[in-house]
Amino acid sequence: MSKNLAFFIVANAFLIGLTFATRKRRRLNSVVLCFTTIFLVLSIVETAYRNFSKARKPYLLKTANSLSFAPQIPLGLQAAATGVFSSTEVAPSGDTIYQAKCTIVSDSIKSYTFNHRIGFTDPGSPGPGIAFLGCSFTFGEGVDDTASLPYRVGALSNRSTFNLGSSGYGLHHVYKIFLDKFANANNKGKIFIYTMIPDHVLRASGLYEWSFGPSFKLAGDSLVDSGPLPVVNHKTAYYASLFGCFSFIKDMITNFQNTQKAKRVPADEYQKAYWMIRKMDQYSRMTGGHFLLLFWDNVSDARDPNRYYRQLLADKLDSLAKDGIDIIRVSDILDTKAPKYYIPKDGHPNAMAFDTVAKYLVKQMNSSK
């Protein structure tokens, strides 16, 4: 028996008993009876919701050797420790969706330490020649170390690579890492590849409670670090659901609030994204490097808030291209709608997708020498 079911049984038994005990005091009994009836009906609805209606999502298996993430300042979140870990996602049915080996190493960036996944190391190269930035699409969620995009590009080109991607990261994380580690460094000969998905702008806007981290304000054509993003909370949903007891109420209110908030993301967020990408390109050129935007133009479904801003993002990308920024669309490399390129029941790119993109990138780099 679950704790929630036990709570509802005990609470309803208590209220029914209280109703019976106050039967001789009509006015008080009427109030107690009304409350008991409401609570009983909500309990029945909640039980049905939890067991039959609530979507059961895949989850990451937690073991002593599982990859985990921990809070970090100023990035918000990073891999909790260094070492070799296992990352296993399990379907609600209990079937394993994927099991991947992840090796995490540590790197110093200004005054803080950043734990990230390994890239490919070429013994003949003194340092990382290609730095990859982005989210789980860069990190390689669901595939082994040697199957991630940074590793495959390094192995195919015989150049050392840096995998600076992390699950849940947005453009704000990417820009912060680039600004702190590379903007004032000697980047002669280095290539920077930022794997962008449409959701990165919304993550940087502070839309999601799980994508906390640094924030930046636009001041003319400059970007000012304004500290951490405001914490997103759902206090209304929490209290209205009796401190989370009635999850169907909490989910309804939270989904409504998220939908309304998603529709009201300011257009300035996309202008800010434009300048973040343009600034990274400018810094790269000034310090001897080359910046490439790899845009994974994945398809939005009916629940994806990015569908409200597809044209706005497309316009900004067109402006960046006109400014001379090198942009490659993954849809020009492979069919981004084809299921064969994604992990079933998960949605992240699989090893075949990364290998296909890596071969294309290496071919482009070799032809531009």
C-alpha angles and dihedrals in degrees: 000000000000122000091243094054091047090051093052092048093050094042094049092045089052093049093047089050090048090050090053092046093053096045092114093055100068101189094047091040091054091055093046092046091051092049092045092051093049092047092047093050092047090048091054091048091047093050091050091046094051094046103037115010108033112096111247109217132200114262139201114253114239118216136146089271099041123127108251137177131224138190115276135181125257099003095050097225140023142155106301098227144000124255140071114313141174122236113197127175118198129198120230087255090061095252117137112247095187141340117200138178114232125189115197124197132182129244133182118233114180106300098345139067121237121200113206142160121274123259128198117299120209108199089212094056118082094208144357109303096187124040118199120202131185145074134299089316087065096036090053102237109204099013133090122262092261093052099054118111095248092050095047093049090050094047093048095045099036090234127126114250136200119217105205096161124116136183113270096013121144136189090284091062093045093050093046093052092046093046094050100040108030113016094086099026131101102263099171108157094002123131121209117203117188112192104207129189122188093252093066092083093052090048090054090049091064095247096136128059091214098055100066120152140103124350133204133201125214114235107178105300092338131091121220123199105236099182127251123349114261113268113258112222136172102211093150091056091044096053096037089055091054094260092319097309093122102051094180089063092045092049094047094051094042093049091048092049092047092049093050092046092049090055092054102052105138118246086231088075089067091046088052089050089052091055094045091056093041092050092051089052092048093049090048093053093045092053098043100263136114126235124210127185111210104195114201097199096194120180119263120226126212092273097048111109089206089077089078092061107034094114093045091052091045090054092052092049090051089052091050091050090051088052089060100257113151108242127179120186116213088216086068089057103042141356102276089195095057113107091211090076096056137067107257115249090007110062101215118125114270131223092272091055093050092046091050093050092043092054090051093049093048090049090052092048093049092049092052095054 
